[in-house]
Amino acid sequence: MNTAKRHPPMSPLAFASYGANAVAYVRQMRSEEAEALYPQAPALIPGLTVFVLHAADGTPLSISGSFEAAAHDADGQALETLRVH
């Protein structure tokens, strides 16, 4: 008999905001993909590899030319950085 107490699952909204002020992730992509996903971003040179820093809820925070630069942006905002492959 399993007597462990079960917690109700998190709602999608609660899960999306979980860690929003503490965790960020960096996703590597082509500059064309970044422009298509984030039309509000400044124009990028086609064919570049860029690193997009996202808040835990997926909100883009910055676009950089290296993982290290994106992680530095996160450090400046006191966010723990994770890398998404």
Summary of the structure (lengths in Angstrom):
residues: 85
radius of gyration: 16.2
end to end distance: 39.6
largest distance: 60.4
contacts: 203
relative contact order: 0.23
helix: 27%
strand: 29%
